[in-house]
Amino acid sequence: ASEEILAVLRAVLEAYGLRDEAAVHAIRGLRSLLHGFVSLELAGGFGMPIDVDESFDRLVRIYIGGLPRRDQAPRP
């Protein structure tokens, strides 16, 4: 199952012009963000009365917004 997920992520990142090493770095970053967020949520780390789903949505949007557009060179 993880290979299928990686294949989907690689295809999505290719639309951003990210391939090979650049795609690996982007996938690692996304995985780290998701793992950290879910770990904190499961541990009760979000105690404030603010919508956690909204925080997650914003996190993903900020990450995606930071990816280079296809017409831009990938950032180091």
C-alpha positions in Angstrom: 0.0 0.0 0.0 2.8 2.4 0.8 4.2 2.0 -2.8 0.9 3.0 -4.2 0.7 6.1 -2.0 4.2 7.0 -3.1 3.3 6.6 -6.7 0.3 8.9 -6.3 2.5 11.5 -4.5 5.2 11.3 -7.2 2.5 11.9 -9.9 1.1 14.9 -8.1 4.5 16.4 -7.5 5.5 15.9 -11.1 2.7 18.4 -11.9 4.8 20.8 -9.9 7.9 19.9 -11.8 9.4 18.0 -8.9 11.0 14.7 -9.9 13.7 12.4 -8.5 15.5 13.9 -5.5 13.3 17.0 -5.4 10.2 14.8 -5.2 11.8 12.7 -2.4 12.5 15.8 -0.4 8.9 17.1 -0.9 7.5 13.7 0.1 9.6 13.5 3.2 8.5 17.0 4.2 4.8 16.2 3.7 5.2 12.9 5.6 6.9 14.6 8.5 4.2 17.3 8.7 1.4 14.7 8.6 3.1 12.4 11.1 3.8 15.2 13.5 0.3 16.7 13.3 -1.4 13.3 13.8 1.0 12.4 16.7 0.2 15.6 18.5 -3.6 15.1 17.9 -3.5 11.6 19.2 -1.5 12.7 22.3 -4.1 15.4 23.1 -1.6 18.1 22.2 -4.2 20.4 20.8 -6.1 21.5 23.9 -7.3 24.9 22.7 -10.9 25.2 21.7 -10.1 25.9 18.0 -11.1 23.5 15.2 -8.3 21.0 14.7 -9.5 20.1 11.3 -9.2 23.7 10.2 -5.7 23.8 11.5 -4.9 20.6 9.5 -6.4 22.0 6.4 -4.4 25.2 6.7 -1.2 23.3 7.3 -1.7 21.3 4.1 -2.6 24.4 2.1 0.5 26.3 3.4 2.7 23.3 2.5 1.2 23.0 -1.0 1.4 26.8 -1.5 5.1 26.6 -0.7 5.8 24.1 -3.5 7.3 25.7 -6.6 5.0 26.3 -9.6 5.9 24.2 -12.7 7.5 27.3 -14.3 9.8 27.8 -11.3 13.0 26.0 -10.5 12.8 23.8 -7.4 14.2 25.4 -4.3 17.3 23.9 -2.8 
